[in-house]
Amino acid sequence: MDYRIEVVTIPVSDVDKAITFYTKMAGFELDVDYRPNDQFRVVQLTPPGSGCSIQFGTGVGNYLVVNDIEAAHQEMAGRGVSVGPLRHKAGMPDWQGGFAPGRDPARRNYASFFDFTDLDGNLWTVQERGSRGK
């Protein structure tokens, strides 16, 4: 199983000022600015020519990307990692921040997740992309 880091989450003190800095001054491309509710906002930007992006916002953390969320969940649990339950975005395609149990029935990219915490309390979210060759 490959576990890919495709985005680096960084802390910022002001999301809107950070967007301006990264787009206007650093020349990053704004990929996503999504805020379905007051508890969640994700901003993703990519430096020119980079295969890895940055994210910041409200309610975001560290991400690993896998092709098969169920296999990754079983693999990590089998290694003794205390993994959270599988969940998927509820109410797609107009997601408002809610989740339902299990993997996404349609296996959509970035719609299925589970979490784990390392020994120092760092939260990781594992998400599925490419399960159907997408």
The first five atom37 places (N, CA, C, CB, O) and aatype in JSON, in Angstrom:
{
  "aatype": [12, 3, 18, 1, 9, 6, 19, 19, 16, 9, 14, 19, 15, 3, 19, 3, 11, 0, 9, 16, 13, 18, 16, 11, 12, 0, 7, 13, 6, 10, 3, 19, 3, 18, 1, 14, 2, 3, 5, 13, 1, 19, 19, 5, 10, 16, 14, 14, 7, 15, 7, 4, 15, 9, 5, 13, 7, 16, 7, 19, 7, 2, 18, 10, 19, 19, 2, 3, 9, 6, 0, 0, 8, 5, 6, 12, 0, 7, 1, 7, 19, 15, 19, 7, 14, 10, 1, 8, 11, 0, 7, 12, 14, 3, 17, 5, 7, 7, 13, 0, 14, 7, 1, 3, 14, 0, 1, 1, 2, 18, 0, 15, 13, 13, 3, 13, 16, 3, 10, 3, 7, 2, 10, 17, 16, 19, 5, 6, 1, 7, 15, 1, 7, 11],
  "atom_mask": [
    [1, 1, 1, 1, 1],
    [1, 1, 1, 1, 1],
    [1, 1, 1, 1, 1],
    [1, 1, 1, 1, 1],
    [1, 1, 1, 1, 1],
    [1, 1, 1, 1, 1],
    [1, 1, 1, 1, 1],
    [1, 1, 1, 1, 1],
    [1, 1, 1, 1, 1],
    [1, 1, 1, 1, 1],
    [1, 1, 1, 1, 1],
    [1, 1, 1, 1, 1],
    [1, 1, 1, 1, 1],
    [1, 1, 1, 1, 1],
    [1, 1, 1, 1, 1],
    [1, 1, 1, 1, 1],
    [1, 1, 1, 1, 1],
    [1, 1, 1, 1, 1],
    [1, 1, 1, 1, 1],
    [1, 1, 1, 1, 1],
    [1, 1, 1, 1, 1],
    [1, 1, 1, 1, 1],
    [1, 1, 1, 1, 1],
    [1, 1, 1, 1, 1],
    [1, 1, 1, 1, 1],
    [1, 1, 1, 1, 1],
    [1, 1, 1, 0, 1],
    [1, 1, 1, 1, 1],
    [1, 1, 1, 1, 1],
    [1, 1, 1, 1, 1],
    [1, 1, 1, 1, 1],
    [1, 1, 1, 1, 1],
    [1, 1, 1, 1, 1],
    [1, 1, 1, 1, 1],
    [1, 1, 1, 1, 1],
    [1, 1, 1, 1, 1],
    [1, 1, 1, 1, 1],
    [1, 1, 1, 1, 1],
    [1, 1, 1, 1, 1],
    [1, 1, 1, 1, 1],
    [1, 1, 1, 1, 1],
    [1, 1, 1, 1, 1],
    [1, 1, 1, 1, 1],
    [1, 1, 1, 1, 1],
    [1, 1, 1, 1, 1],
    [1, 1, 1, 1, 1],
    [1, 1, 1, 1, 1],
    [1, 1, 1, 1, 1],
    [1, 1, 1, 0, 1],
    [1, 1, 1, 1, 1],
    [1, 1, 1, 0, 1],
    [1, 1, 1, 1, 1],
    [1, 1, 1, 1, 1],
    [1, 1, 1, 1, 1],
    [1, 1, 1, 1, 1],
    [1, 1, 1, 1, 1],
    [1, 1, 1, 0, 1],
    [1, 1, 1, 1, 1],
    [1, 1, 1, 0, 1],
    [1, 1, 1, 1, 1],
    [1, 1, 1, 0, 1],
    [1, 1, 1, 1, 1],
    [1, 1, 1, 1, 1],
    [1, 1, 1, 1, 1],
    [1, 1, 1, 1, 1],
    [1, 1, 1, 1, 1],
    [1, 1, 1, 1, 1],
    [1, 1, 1, 1, 1],
    [1, 1, 1, 1, 1],
    [1, 1, 1, 1, 1],
    [1, 1, 1, 1, 1],
    [1, 1, 1, 1, 1],
    [1, 1, 1, 1, 1],
    [1, 1, 1, 1, 1],
    [1, 1, 1, 1, 1],
    [1, 1, 1, 1, 1],
    [1, 1, 1, 1, 1],
    [1, 1, 1, 0, 1],
    [1, 1, 1, 1, 1],
    [1, 1, 1, 0, 1],
    [1, 1, 1, 1, 1],
    [1, 1, 1, 1, 1],
    [1, 1, 1, 1, 1],
    [1, 1, 1, 0, 1],
    [1, 1, 1, 1, 1],
    [1, 1, 1, 1, 1],
    [1, 1, 1, 1, 1],
    [1, 1, 1, 1, 1],
    [1, 1, 1, 1, 1],
    [1, 1, 1, 1, 1],
    [1, 1, 1, 0, 1],
    [1, 1, 1, 1, 1],
    [1, 1, 1, 1, 1],
    [1, 1, 1, 1, 1],
    [1, 1, 1, 1, 1],
    [1, 1, 1, 1, 1],
    [1, 1, 1, 0, 1],
    [1, 1, 1, 0, 1],
    [1, 1, 1, 1, 1],
    [1, 1, 1, 1, 1],
    [1, 1, 1, 1, 1],
    [1, 1, 1, 0, 1],
    [1, 1, 1, 1, 1],
    [1, 1, 1, 1, 1],
    [1, 1, 1, 1, 1],
    [1, 1, 1, 1, 1],
    [1, 1, 1, 1, 1],
    [1, 1, 1, 1, 1],
    [1, 1, 1, 1, 1],
    [1, 1, 1, 1, 1],
    [1, 1, 1, 1, 1],
    [1, 1, 1, 1, 1],
    [1, 1, 1, 1, 1],
    [1, 1, 1, 1, 1],
    [1, 1, 1, 1, 1],
    [1, 1, 1, 1, 1],
    [1, 1, 1, 1, 1],
    [1, 1, 1, 1, 1],
    [1, 1, 1, 1, 1],
    [1, 1, 1, 1, 1],
    [1, 1, 1, 0, 1],
    [1, 1, 1, 1, 1],
    [1, 1, 1, 1, 1],
    [1, 1, 1, 1, 1],
    [1, 1, 1, 1, 1],
    [1, 1, 1, 1, 1],
    [1, 1, 1, 1, 1],
    [1, 1, 1, 1, 1],
    [1, 1, 1, 1, 1],
    [1, 1, 1, 0, 1],
    [1, 1, 1, 1, 1],
    [1, 1, 1, 1, 1],
    [1, 1, 1, 0, 1],
    [1, 1, 1, 1, 1]
  ],
  "atom_positions": [
    [[0.85, -1.18, 0.0], [0.0, 0.0, 0.0], [0.89, 1.24, 0.0], [-0.97, 0.01, 1.23], [1.78, 1.36, 0.85]],
    [[0.66, 2.13, -0.93], [1.36, 3.41, -0.95], [0.56, 4.43, -0.15], [1.58, 3.91, -2.41], [-0.66, 4.52, -0.3]],
    [[1.24, 5.19, 0.69], [0.65, 6.28, 1.45], [1.35, 7.55, 0.99], [0.8, 6.06, 3.02], [2.52, 7.76, 1.29]],
    [[0.64, 8.39, 0.24], [1.25, 9.55, -0.39], [0.9, 10.84, 0.36], [0.8, 9.64, -1.85], [-0.24, 11.06, 0.76]],
    [[1.91, 11.67, 0.53], [1.68, 13.02, 1.03], [1.61, 13.91, -0.21], [2.82, 13.5, 2.03], [2.61, 14.13, -0.89]],
    [[0.42, 14.42, -0.49], [0.2, 15.26, -1.66], [-0.07, 16.7, -1.28], [-0.95, 14.73, -2.48], [-0.13, 17.59, -2.13]],
    [[-0.23, 16.93, 0.02], [-0.49, 18.28, 0.51], [0.15, 18.43, 1.88], [-2.03, 18.57, 0.57], [0.16, 17.5, 2.69]],
    [[0.69, 19.6, 2.13], [1.29, 19.93, 3.43], [0.38, 20.96, 4.1], [2.77, 20.47, 3.27], [0.08, 22.0, 3.51]],
    [[-0.05, 20.66, 5.31], [-0.91, 21.57, 6.06], [-0.04, 22.51, 6.88], [-1.9, 20.78, 6.96], [0.85, 22.07, 7.62]],
    [[-0.31, 23.8, 6.75], [0.47, 24.79, 7.49], [-0.46, 25.64, 8.36], [1.29, 25.69, 6.52], [-1.6, 25.88, 7.98]],
    [[0.03, 26.09, 9.52], [-0.78, 26.99, 10.34], [-0.66, 28.42, 9.83], [-0.34, 26.91, 11.83], [0.41, 28.85, 9.4]],
    [[-1.76, 29.14, 9.87], [-1.76, 30.57, 9.52], [-2.6, 31.3, 10.56], [-2.3, 30.82, 8.06], [-3.52, 30.72, 11.15]],
    [[-2.29, 32.57, 10.79], [-3.05, 33.34, 11.78], [-4.29, 33.99, 11.18], [-2.16, 34.4, 12.39], [-5.25, 34.25, 11.91]],
    [[-4.29, 34.25, 9.87], [-5.42, 34.88, 9.21], [-5.56, 34.25, 7.82], [-5.25, 36.44, 9.13], [-4.72, 34.48, 6.96]],
    [[-6.6, 33.48, 7.62], [-6.77, 32.73, 6.37], [-6.84, 33.66, 5.17], [-8.03, 31.87, 6.43], [-6.17, 33.41, 4.16]],
    [[-7.61, 34.71, 5.24], [-7.77, 35.6, 4.09], [-6.47, 36.34, 3.75], [-8.88, 36.61, 4.37], [-6.14, 36.5, 2.58]],
    [[-5.74, 36.78, 4.77], [-4.44, 37.43, 4.51], [-3.45, 36.43, 3.93], [-3.88, 38.05, 5.81], [-2.64, 36.78, 3.08]],
    [[-3.51, 35.19, 4.39], [-2.61, 34.16, 3.87], [-2.9, 33.87, 2.39], [-2.73, 32.85, 4.7], [-1.98, 33.69, 1.6]],
    [[-4.18, 33.85, 2.03], [-4.55, 33.65, 0.61], [-3.94, 34.76, -0.24], [-6.1, 33.61, 0.44], [-3.35, 34.5, -1.28]],
    [[-4.09, 35.99, 0.21], [-3.54, 37.13, -0.53], [-2.03, 37.01, -0.66], [-3.91, 38.44, 0.16], [-1.48, 37.22, -1.75]],
    [[-1.35, 36.68, 0.43], [0.11, 36.54, 0.37], [0.52, 35.47, -0.63], [0.67, 36.2, 1.75], [1.36, 35.72, -1.5]],
    [[-0.06, 34.28, -0.5], [0.39, 33.17, -1.35], [0.02, 33.36, -2.82], [-0.2, 31.88, -0.85], [0.78, 32.92, -3.69]],
    [[-1.11, 34.0, -3.12], [-1.49, 34.18, -4.52], [-0.84, 35.41, -5.14], [-3.01, 34.29, -4.65], [-0.27, 35.33, -6.23]],
    [[-0.9, 36.54, -4.46], [-0.41, 37.8, -5.03], [1.1, 37.95, -4.93], [-1.07, 38.97, -4.34], [1.74, 38.48, -5.85]],
    [[1.69, 37.49, -3.83], [3.11, 37.71, -3.62], [3.96, 36.5, -3.97], [3.36, 38.1, -2.19], [4.99, 36.63, -4.64]],
    [[3.55, 35.32, -3.52], [4.36, 34.12, -3.76], [4.04, 33.44, -5.1], [4.15, 33.12, -2.64], [4.79, 32.58, -5.55]],
    [[2.93, 33.83, -5.74], [2.61, 33.3, -7.06], [1.98, 31.92, -7.08], [0.0, 0.0, 0.0], [1.98, 31.26, -8.12]],
    [[1.45, 31.47, -5.94], [0.79, 30.16, -5.89], [-0.57, 30.26, -6.58], [0.63, 29.67, -4.43], [-1.17, 31.33, -6.62]],
    [[-1.05, 29.14, -7.12], [-2.37, 29.04, -7.72], [-3.38, 28.64, -6.66], [-2.37, 28.03, -8.9], [-3.16, 27.66, -5.93]],
    [[-4.49, 29.37, -6.54], [-5.56, 29.0, -5.61], [-6.37, 27.88, -6.24], [-6.48, 30.23, -5.27], [-7.04, 28.08, -7.25]],
    [[-6.32, 26.69, -5.63], [-7.03, 25.51, -6.13], [-8.42, 25.41, -5.52], [-6.24, 24.24, -5.83], [-9.39, 25.12, -6.22]],
    [[-8.51, 25.64, -4.22], [-9.76, 25.43, -3.49], [-9.86, 26.45, -2.36], [-9.84, 23.98, -2.92], [-8.88, 26.72, -1.66]],
    [[-11.04, 27.01, -2.19], [-11.4, 27.77, -0.99], [-12.84, 27.37, -0.7], [-11.24, 29.36, -1.19], [-13.78, 27.94, -1.25]],
    [[-13.0, 26.38, 0.17], [-14.3, 25.76, 0.41], [-14.66, 25.9, 1.88], [-14.3, 24.28, -0.01], [-13.91, 25.48, 2.75]],
    [[-15.83, 26.48, 2.14], [-16.3, 26.68, 3.5], [-17.79, 26.32, 3.57], [-16.06, 28.15, 3.97], [-18.65, 27.19, 3.38]],
    [[-18.11, 25.04, 3.83], [-19.52, 24.65, 3.88], [-20.22, 25.11, 5.15], [-19.63, 23.17, 3.75], [-21.45, 25.19, 5.19]],
    [[-19.44, 25.41, 6.21], [-20.02, 25.86, 7.47], [-18.93, 26.56, 8.28], [-20.63, 24.67, 8.27], [-17.78, 26.62, 7.85]],
    [[-19.27, 27.08, 9.44], [-18.31, 27.83, 10.25], [-17.24, 26.96, 10.91], [-19.03, 28.61, 11.31], [-16.22, 27.48, 11.37]],
    [[-17.46, 25.65, 10.97], [-16.51, 24.75, 11.62], [-15.47, 24.18, 10.65], [-17.25, 23.63, 12.28], [-14.5, 23.55, 11.07]],
    [[-15.67, 24.4, 9.34], [-14.74, 23.82, 8.37], [-14.51, 24.77, 7.21], [-15.26, 22.48, 7.85], [-15.45, 25.25, 6.58]],
    [[-13.25, 25.04, 6.94], [-12.84, 25.78, 5.75], [-11.49, 25.23, 5.32], [-12.77, 27.33, 6.02], [-10.56, 25.15, 6.11]],
    [[-11.4, 24.86, 4.08], [-10.13, 24.38, 3.54], [-9.73, 25.26, 2.37], [-10.24, 22.89, 3.1], [-10.52, 25.52, 1.46]],
    [[-8.5, 25.72, 2.42], [-7.9, 26.49, 1.33], [-6.7, 25.69, 0.86], [-7.5, 27.95, 1.79], [-5.85, 25.29, 1.66]],
    [[-6.63, 25.44, -0.45], [-5.5, 24.71, -1.01], [-4.89, 25.54, -2.13], [-5.95, 23.31, -1.54], [-5.59, 26.06, -3.0]],
    [[-3.57, 25.66, -2.09], [-2.83, 26.4, -3.1], [-1.65, 25.55, -3.56], [-2.35, 27.76, -2.54], [-1.12, 24.74, -2.79]],
    [[-1.24, 25.73, -4.81], [-0.13, 24.96, -5.36], [0.91, 25.9, -5.94], [-0.63, 23.96, -6.44], [0.59, 26.79, -6.73]],
    [[2.17, 25.7, -5.54], [3.24, 26.49, -6.15], [3.38, 26.14, -7.64], [4.58, 26.26, -5.41], [3.09, 25.01, -8.03]],
    [[3.83, 27.08, -8.45], [3.98, 26.8, -9.88], [4.86, 25.57, -10.13], [4.58, 28.02, -10.58], [5.98, 25.49, -9.62]],
    [[4.35, 24.62, -10.9], [5.11, 23.43, -11.28], [5.21, 22.35, -10.23], [0.0, 0.0, 0.0], [5.87, 21.34, -10.46]],
    [[4.57, 22.53, -9.08], [4.7, 21.57, -7.98], [3.67, 20.44, -8.08], [4.56, 22.28, -6.64], [2.55, 20.66, -8.53]],
    [[4.07, 19.25, -7.65], [3.15, 18.13, -7.52], [2.55, 18.04, -6.13], [0.0, 0.0, 0.0], [1.72, 17.17, -5.87]],
    [[2.96, 18.92, -5.23], [2.46, 18.95, -3.86], [1.91, 20.34, -3.58], [3.57, 18.56, -2.83], [2.48, 21.34, -4.03]],
    [[0.82, 20.39, -2.85], [0.15, 21.66, -2.53], [0.27, 21.95, -1.04], [-1.34, 21.62, -2.95], [0.76, 21.12, -0.27]],
    [[-0.18, 23.14, -0.65], [-0.31, 23.48, 0.76], [-1.79, 23.67, 1.06], [0.5, 24.76, 1.13], [-2.58, 24.0, 0.18]],
    [[-2.15, 23.46, 2.33], [-3.51, 23.69, 2.8], [-3.45, 24.41, 4.13], [-4.3, 22.36, 2.91], [-2.52, 24.24, 4.92]],
    [[-4.48, 25.2, 4.36], [-4.71, 25.79, 5.67], [-6.19, 26.1, 5.77], [-3.85, 27.06, 5.9], [-6.91, 26.0, 4.78]],
    [[-6.63, 26.46, 6.95], [-8.04, 26.77, 7.14], [-8.5, 26.46, 8.54], [0.0, 0.0, 0.0], [-7.75, 26.6, 9.5]],
    [[-9.75, 26.02, 8.64], [-10.37, 25.69, 9.91], [-10.8, 24.23, 9.88], [-11.59, 26.61, 10.2], [-11.53, 23.82, 8.97]],
    [[-10.34, 23.44, 10.85], [-10.73, 22.03, 10.92], [-9.94, 21.14, 9.98], [0.0, 0.0, 0.0], [-10.38, 20.02, 9.7]],
    [[-8.8, 21.59, 9.48], [-7.98, 20.76, 8.58], [-6.78, 20.21, 9.34], [-7.51, 21.56, 7.35], [-6.37, 20.77, 10.35]],
    [[-6.24, 19.12, 8.84], [-5.09, 18.49, 9.49], [-4.14, 17.91, 8.46], [0.0, 0.0, 0.0], [-4.11, 18.35, 7.31]],
    [[-3.37, 16.91, 8.87], [-2.41, 16.25, 8.0], [-3.1, 15.13, 7.24], [-1.21, 15.7, 8.82], [-3.92, 14.4, 7.8]],
    [[-2.77, 14.98, 5.97], [-3.44, 14.0, 5.12], [-2.46, 13.02, 4.49], [-4.24, 14.7, 4.04], [-1.35, 13.38, 4.11]],
    [[-2.92, 11.78, 4.38], [-2.27, 10.76, 3.56], [-3.3, 10.32, 2.53], [-1.75, 9.53, 4.44], [-4.48, 10.21, 2.84]],
    [[-2.86, 10.06, 1.31], [-3.76, 9.66, 0.23], [-3.45, 8.22, -0.15], [-3.62, 10.61, -1.0], [-2.3, 7.84, -0.35]],
    [[-4.51, 7.41, -0.25], [-4.38, 5.99, -0.62], [-5.37, 5.66, -1.73], [-4.61, 5.06, 0.62], [-6.35, 6.38, -1.94]],
    [[-5.11, 4.56, -2.44], [-6.02, 4.11, -3.49], [-7.17, 3.26, -2.96], [-5.26, 3.34, -4.53], [-8.22, 3.18, -3.59]],
    [[-6.97, 2.63, -1.81], [-7.98, 1.72, -1.28], [-8.13, 1.97, 0.21], [-7.61, 0.22, -1.55], [-7.32, 1.51, 1.01]],
    [[-9.16, 2.71, 0.59], [-9.35, 3.13, 1.98], [-9.58, 1.94, 2.91], [-10.52, 4.09, 2.08], [-9.08, 1.94, 4.04]],
    [[-10.32, 0.94, 2.45], [-10.6, -0.22, 3.3], [-9.33, -1.03, 3.55], [-11.68, -1.1, 2.67], [-9.09, -1.47, 4.67]],
    [[-8.52, -1.24, 2.51], [-7.26, -1.98, 2.67], [-6.3, -1.23, 3.59], [-6.6, -2.24, 1.3], [-5.64, -1.84, 4.43]],
    [[-6.22, 0.09, 3.43], [-5.34, 0.89, 4.28], [-5.8, 0.83, 5.75], [-5.31, 2.35, 3.79], [-4.98, 0.73, 6.66]],
    [[-7.1, 0.9, 5.96], [-7.67, 0.83, 7.31], [-7.3, -0.51, 7.96], [-9.21, 1.0, 7.27], [-6.86, -0.54, 9.11]],
    [[-7.48, -1.59, 7.23], [-7.14, -2.92, 7.75], [-5.64, -3.07, 7.99], [-7.63, -4.01, 6.79], [-5.22, -3.66, 8.98]],
    [[-4.85, -2.55, 7.06], [-3.39, -2.65, 7.18], [-2.88, -1.92, 8.42], [-2.72, -2.09, 5.93], [-2.09, -2.47, 9.17]],
    [[-3.33, -0.69, 8.62], [-2.88, 0.07, 9.79], [-3.36, -0.56, 11.09], [-3.37, 1.52, 9.7], [-2.6, -0.67, 12.05]],
    [[-4.61, -0.97, 11.12], [-5.13, -1.64, 12.31], [-4.35, -2.92, 12.59], [-6.64, -1.96, 12.15], [-4.07, -3.23, 13.74]],
    [[-3.99, -3.65, 11.54], [-3.22, -4.88, 11.69], [-1.82, -4.64, 12.23], [0.0, 0.0, 0.0], [-1.22, -5.55, 12.81]],
    [[-1.29, -3.45, 12.05], [0.02, -3.08, 12.59], [-0.08, -2.56, 14.01], [0.68, -2.04, 11.71], [0.94, -2.24, 14.63]],
    [[-1.3, -2.48, 14.55], [-1.48, -2.03, 15.92], [-1.81, -0.56, 16.06], [0.0, 0.0, 0.0], [-1.86, -0.05, 17.18]],
    [[-2.03, 0.14, 14.95], [-2.41, 1.55, 15.02], [-3.88, 1.63, 15.42], [-2.16, 2.28, 13.66], [-4.72, 0.92, 14.86]],
    [[-4.19, 2.49, 16.36], [-5.57, 2.7, 16.77], [-6.22, 3.64, 15.75], [-5.66, 3.28, 18.22], [-6.06, 4.86, 15.81]],
    [[-6.95, 3.04, 14.81], [-7.57, 3.81, 13.73], [-9.02, 4.11, 14.06], [-7.47, 3.05, 12.39], [-9.7, 3.32, 14.72]],
    [[-9.48, 5.25, 13.61], [-10.89, 5.6, 13.75], [-11.71, 4.87, 12.71], [0.0, 0.0, 0.0], [-11.16, 4.24, 11.81]],
    [[-13.02, 4.93, 12.82], [-13.88, 4.23, 11.87], [-13.84, 4.88, 10.49], [-15.32, 4.21, 12.38], [-13.55, 6.07, 10.35]],
    [[-14.13, 4.07, 9.47], [-14.28, 4.61, 8.13], [-15.48, 5.53, 8.09], [-14.41, 3.48, 7.08], [-16.5, 5.25, 8.73]],
    [[-15.37, 6.64, 7.35], [-16.48, 7.56, 7.18], [-16.39, 8.16, 5.78], [-16.48, 8.67, 8.28], [-15.34, 8.15, 5.15]],
    [[-17.52, 8.69, 5.32], [-17.52, 9.36, 4.03], [-18.38, 10.62, 4.09], [-18.03, 8.42, 2.93], [-19.22, 10.78, 4.97]],
    [[-18.14, 11.5, 3.13], [-18.9, 12.74, 3.07], [-20.36, 12.43, 2.81], [-18.34, 13.68, 1.96], [-20.69, 11.72, 1.86]],
    [[-21.23, 12.94, 3.66], [-22.67, 12.74, 3.51], [-23.26, 13.91, 2.73], [-23.36, 12.59, 4.89], [-22.79, 15.05, 2.85]],
    [[-24.28, 13.62, 1.94], [-24.97, 14.67, 1.22], [-24.27, 15.13, -0.03], [0.0, 0.0, 0.0], [-24.45, 16.27, -0.47]],
    [[-23.48, 14.26, -0.62], [-22.79, 14.63, -1.85], [-23.81, 14.76, -2.97], [-21.71, 13.59, -2.22], [-24.81, 14.05, -2.93]],
    [[-23.64, 15.61, -3.95], [-22.4, 16.33, -4.24], [-22.3, 17.68, -3.54], [-22.27, 16.53, -5.71], [-21.24, 18.31, -3.61]],
    [[-23.34, 18.15, -2.88], [-23.31, 19.44, -2.2], [-22.95, 19.25, -0.73], [-24.67, 20.15, -2.35], [-23.78, 19.48, 0.15]],
    [[-21.73, 18.82, -0.47], [-21.29, 18.48, 0.87], [-21.28, 19.71, 1.77], [-19.9, 17.85, 0.84], [-20.74, 20.75, 1.41]],
    [[-21.9, 19.57, 2.95], [-21.99, 20.66, 3.92], [-21.19, 20.39, 5.2], [-23.43, 20.92, 4.26], [-21.39, 21.08, 6.2]],
    [[-20.32, 19.39, 5.18], [-19.45, 19.12, 6.32], [-19.84, 17.91, 7.13], [0.0, 0.0, 0.0], [-19.13, 17.58, 8.09]],
    [[-20.93, 17.22, 6.8], [-21.37, 16.05, 7.55], [-20.79, 14.75, 7.0], [0.0, 0.0, 0.0], [-20.37, 14.68, 5.84]],
    [[-20.77, 13.72, 7.85], [-20.22, 12.42, 7.47], [-21.21, 11.31, 7.77], [-18.9, 12.16, 8.19], [-22.07, 11.45, 8.64]],
    [[-21.09, 10.21, 7.05], [-21.85, 8.99, 7.28], [-20.86, 7.85, 7.45], [-22.85, 8.7, 6.09], [-19.73, 7.95, 6.97]],
    [[-21.24, 6.77, 8.13], [-20.33, 5.65, 8.35], [-19.96, 4.92, 7.06], [-20.94, 4.68, 9.34], [-20.73, 4.89, 6.1]],
    [[-18.76, 4.34, 7.07], [-18.31, 3.5, 5.96], [-17.68, 4.32, 4.84], [0.0, 0.0, 0.0], [-17.64, 5.55, 4.88]],
    [[-17.19, 3.59, 3.81], [-16.6, 4.26, 2.66], [-17.7, 4.79, 1.75], [-15.66, 3.31, 1.89], [-18.83, 4.32, 1.79]],
    [[-17.34, 5.75, 0.93], [-18.29, 6.33, -0.01], [-18.77, 5.24, -0.98], [-17.65, 7.52, -0.78], [-17.94, 4.61, -1.64]],
    [[-20.08, 5.01, -1.08], [-20.59, 3.96, -1.95], [-20.18, 4.13, -3.42], [-22.08, 3.9, -1.86], [-20.03, 3.14, -4.14]],
    [[-20.0, 5.37, -3.86], [-19.62, 5.62, -5.25], [-18.11, 5.66, -5.44], [-20.22, 6.93, -5.73], [-17.63, 5.81, -6.56]],
    [[-17.35, 5.52, -4.35], [-15.88, 5.54, -4.38], [-15.34, 6.82, -5.03], [-15.35, 4.32, -5.13], [-14.35, 6.78, -5.75]],
    [[-16.01, 7.94, -4.75], [-15.55, 9.22, -5.3], [-14.23, 9.63, -4.66], [-16.61, 10.32, -5.07], [-13.96, 9.31, -3.5]],
    [[-13.42, 10.32, -5.42], [-12.15, 10.83, -4.92], [-12.37, 11.8, -3.77], [-11.37, 11.51, -6.04], [-13.28, 12.63, -3.81]],
    [[-11.54, 11.68, -2.75], [-11.53, 12.56, -1.58], [-12.83, 12.52, -0.79], [-11.25, 13.97, -2.01], [-13.17, 13.5, -0.13]],
    [[-13.58, 11.42, -0.85], [-14.86, 11.35, -0.14], [-14.85, 10.35, 1.01], [-15.95, 10.99, -1.11], [-15.76, 10.38, 1.84]],
    [[-13.85, 9.46, 1.09], [-13.79, 8.45, 2.16], [-12.55, 8.68, 3.02], [-13.77, 7.0, 1.57], [-11.49, 9.03, 2.51]],
    [[-12.71, 8.48, 4.34], [-11.65, 8.84, 5.27], [-11.6, 7.89, 6.47], [-11.83, 10.27, 5.75], [-12.56, 7.17, 6.76]],
    [[-10.46, 7.91, 7.16], [-10.35, 7.47, 8.55], [-9.2, 8.25, 9.16], [-10.12, 5.92, 8.66], [-8.35, 8.78, 8.45]],
    [[-9.19, 8.32, 10.48], [-8.16, 9.08, 11.19], [-7.34, 8.16, 12.09], [-8.79, 10.2, 12.02], [-7.79, 7.08, 12.49]],
    [[-6.14, 8.61, 12.39], [-5.35, 8.01, 13.46], [-4.49, 9.1, 14.07], [-4.46, 6.83, 12.92], [-4.23, 10.13, 13.45]],
    [[-4.05, 8.86, 15.29], [-3.21, 9.8, 16.01], [-1.89, 9.12, 16.34], [-3.91, 10.32, 17.29], [-1.87, 7.96, 16.76]],
    [[-0.77, 9.84, 16.13], [0.52, 9.25, 16.46], [0.78, 9.36, 17.97], [1.65, 9.95, 15.67], [-0.07, 9.83, 18.72]],
    [[1.95, 8.91, 18.39], [2.27, 8.87, 19.82], [2.35, 10.25, 20.47], [3.58, 8.15, 20.02], [2.25, 10.36, 21.7]],
    [[2.53, 11.3, 19.66], [2.61, 12.66, 20.2], [1.32, 13.45, 20.03], [3.73, 13.39, 19.54], [1.29, 14.66, 20.27]],
    [[0.25, 12.77, 19.61], [-1.04, 13.43, 19.47], [-1.28, 14.11, 18.14], [0.0, 0.0, 0.0], [-2.28, 14.82, 17.99]],
    [[-0.4, 13.91, 17.16], [-0.61, 14.49, 15.84], [-1.69, 13.7, 15.1], [0.71, 14.5, 15.02], [-1.59, 12.48, 14.96]],
    [[-2.7, 14.4, 14.65], [-3.82, 13.77, 13.95], [-3.51, 13.65, 12.46], [-5.11, 14.58, 14.17], [-3.09, 14.62, 11.82]],
    [[-3.73, 12.46, 11.92], [-3.6, 12.2, 10.49], [-4.95, 11.74, 9.96], [-2.5, 11.12, 10.21], [-5.65, 10.96, 10.61]],
    [[-5.31, 12.24, 8.8], [-6.5, 11.8, 8.1], [-6.06, 11.08, 6.84], [-7.45, 13.01, 7.77], [-5.32, 11.63, 6.02]],
    [[-6.52, 9.85, 6.68], [-6.23, 9.07, 5.48], [-7.46, 9.2, 4.59], [-5.9, 7.56, 5.81], [-8.58, 8.96, 5.03]],
    [[-7.24, 9.56, 3.33], [-8.34, 9.75, 2.4], [-8.09, 8.96, 1.12], [-8.54, 11.24, 2.07], [-6.95, 8.71, 0.73]],
    [[-9.17, 8.57, 0.48], [-9.08, 7.75, -0.73], [-9.16, 8.6, -1.99], [-10.19, 6.69, -0.74], [-10.01, 9.48, -2.12]],
    [[-8.24, 8.32, -2.92], [-8.28, 8.91, -4.25], [-7.73, 7.9, -5.24], [-7.48, 10.24, -4.32], [-6.69, 7.29, -5.0]],
    [[-8.42, 7.73, -6.34], [-7.92, 6.85, -7.38], [-8.31, 5.4, -7.26], [0.0, 0.0, 0.0], [-7.68, 4.55, -7.88]],
    [[-9.35, 5.09, -6.46], [-9.75, 3.69, -6.28], [-10.28, 3.09, -7.57], [-10.8, 3.58, -5.18], [-10.26, 1.87, -7.75]],
    [[-10.74, 3.94, -8.47], [-11.3, 3.47, -9.74], [-10.45, 3.93, -10.9], [-12.75, 3.97, -9.92], [-10.94, 4.12, -12.01]],
    [[-9.15, 4.13, -10.63], [-8.24, 4.55, -11.67], [-8.37, 6.02, -12.05], [0.0, 0.0, 0.0], [-7.87, 6.44, -13.1]],
    [[-9.02, 6.8, -11.21], [-9.21, 8.23, -11.5], [-8.09, 9.03, -10.87], [-10.58, 8.74, -10.99], [-8.06, 10.26, -11.0]]
  ]
}
